[in-house]
Amino acid sequence: MTSTTRPSRAMTVLVAAAALCATTATTAHAAGADRRPPRIVTEWARAWNGTDPQALGALFTGDGTYTDLAVGITFRGRQEIAGWKARADSLIGNVHVAVRGTRREGDRITVDAVYSGHLKGAPKPFAVPMTTLLDLDGNRCRITSDEDHYDLATVLAQSGLPADWTPPGN
């Protein structure tokens, strides 16, 4: 038998490895990597990018929580969450959340985004990576918990502000 009629051991290993990679990629996508953001994520980003603070609060359950880990504060209930959005709008011009990708696992959605804006009084705008964990109610139509993860030191550095800067009124 010639070597051209029988695949070499190396070729067999390469074909098997390629098949395994393709299976793993398909499984990873099926496990929750979304091409289009789920509706609740689109509405969440729209609320952050809009000017009506109540729109953000309305996405949460009545006892939902919103935690901004960079600032170290948690808000409970729709009114407090809407108040946080109003406060953010008063301190940051052009607040914007750009969703880059999502991953769903059960009732949890991980959002990969860019958080940007211009702190009022700062010499420059900022744009930082942010990961948000959204836990949903059993119907997956309201947010029960939101945890924002981003680096406040990077926001301040990009904005041209000192590391110990605090917003006016604090």
C-alpha positions in Angstrom: 0.0 0.0 0.0 1.3 3.5 -0.8 1.1 6.4 1.6 -1.4 8.2 -0.7 -4.1 5.6 -0.1 -4.0 5.6 3.6 -4.1 8.7 5.8 -1.0 9.3 7.9 -1.4 9.2 11.7 -0.6 12.9 11.8 -3.4 13.6 9.3 -5.9 11.5 11.4 -5.0 13.4 14.5 -5.4 16.8 12.8 -8.8 15.8 11.4 -9.9 14.6 14.8 -8.7 17.8 16.5 -10.5 19.9 14.0 -13.7 18.0 14.6 -13.3 18.4 18.3 -12.8 22.1 18.0 -15.9 22.5 15.8 -18.0 20.5 18.3 -16.7 22.6 21.2 -17.5 25.8 19.4 -21.0 24.6 18.6 -21.6 23.5 22.2 -20.3 26.8 23.6 -22.7 28.7 21.3 -25.6 26.5 22.3 -24.7 27.0 26.0 -25.5 30.6 25.8 -23.4 32.8 23.6 -25.9 35.1 21.9 -25.4 36.7 18.5 -28.1 39.3 19.1 -28.6 40.6 22.6 -31.7 39.3 24.4 -34.6 41.8 24.4 -34.0 42.8 28.1 -30.4 43.7 27.3 -31.4 45.9 24.4 -34.0 47.6 26.6 -31.4 48.0 29.4 -28.9 49.6 27.1 -31.6 51.8 25.5 -32.7 53.0 29.0 -29.1 53.9 29.9 -28.6 55.7 26.6 -31.9 57.6 27.0 -32.9 60.5 29.1 -35.8 59.1 31.1 -34.6 57.6 34.4 -37.9 55.8 34.9 -37.2 53.7 31.9 -34.3 52.0 33.6 -36.2 51.5 36.9 -39.2 50.0 35.0 -37.0 47.1 33.8 -36.5 45.8 37.3 -38.7 43.8 39.7 -40.2 45.8 42.5 -37.5 44.6 44.9 -34.7 44.5 42.3 -31.2 45.7 43.1 -28.6 47.7 41.1 -25.0 47.5 42.3 -22.3 49.7 40.9 -19.2 47.9 42.2 -16.8 50.6 41.0 -18.5 53.2 43.2 -19.4 50.7 45.9 -23.2 51.4 46.1 -26.4 49.4 45.8 -29.8 50.7 45.0 -33.0 48.8 45.8 -36.3 49.0 44.1 -37.4 50.8 40.9 -37.5 54.3 42.4 -33.9 54.1 43.8 -32.7 52.6 40.5 -34.3 55.4 38.5 -32.8 57.9 41.0 -29.3 56.4 40.3 -29.9 56.9 36.5 -31.0 60.5 37.2 -27.9 61.1 39.3 -25.6 59.6 36.6 -27.2 61.9 34.0 -26.6 64.9 36.2 -22.9 64.0 36.6 -22.1 62.5 33.2 -22.8 64.0 29.8 -23.6 61.7 27.0 -23.8 58.6 29.1 -23.7 55.7 26.7 -23.6 51.9 27.0 -22.6 50.0 23.8 -23.2 46.3 24.1 -20.5 44.2 22.5 -21.7 40.8 23.3 -23.9 38.7 25.7 -23.9 35.3 27.2 -26.9 33.6 28.8 -26.8 30.9 31.3 -30.2 30.1 32.7 -31.6 33.3 34.3 -28.3 35.1 34.2 -27.0 37.2 31.3 -23.4 38.5 31.2 -23.1 41.6 29.2 -19.8 42.7 27.7 -20.1 46.5 27.0 -18.3 49.8 26.7 -19.4 52.4 29.2 -18.7 56.0 28.0 -19.5 59.6 28.7 -18.0 62.9 29.8 -17.9 63.6 33.6 -19.1 67.2 33.9 -16.1 69.5 34.5 -13.6 66.9 33.4 -11.2 67.9 30.6 -11.8 64.7 28.5 -14.4 62.0 28.0 -14.0 58.4 28.9 -14.8 55.0 27.4 -14.1 51.9 29.5 -14.8 48.2 29.2 -17.7 47.1 31.5 -19.1 43.7 32.3 -22.6 43.6 33.7 -24.3 40.6 35.3 -28.1 40.7 34.9 -30.1 38.2 36.9 -33.7 37.8 35.6 -37.0 36.8 37.2 -38.5 33.4 36.4 -40.2 34.7 33.3 -37.0 36.4 32.1 -38.8 39.7 31.5 -37.6 41.7 34.5 -34.2 42.2 36.1 -33.9 41.1 39.7 -30.2 42.1 40.1 -27.7 44.1 38.1 -24.0 44.2 39.0 -21.8 46.6 37.0 -18.1 45.8 36.9 -15.8 48.5 35.5 -12.6 50.3 36.7 -13.3 53.7 38.3 -9.6 54.5 38.3 -9.5 54.2 34.5 -12.6 56.4 34.2 -10.9 59.1 36.2 -7.6 58.7 34.4 -9.2 58.9 31.0 -11.2 61.9 32.1 -8.1 63.7 33.2 -9.2 63.8 36.9 -7.2 62.9 40.0 -7.7 59.4 41.5 -9.2 61.0 44.6 -11.8 63.0 42.7 -15.4 62.8 44.1 -18.5 64.2 42.4 -19.8 67.6 43.5 -22.1 67.3 46.5 -20.4 64.3 48.0 
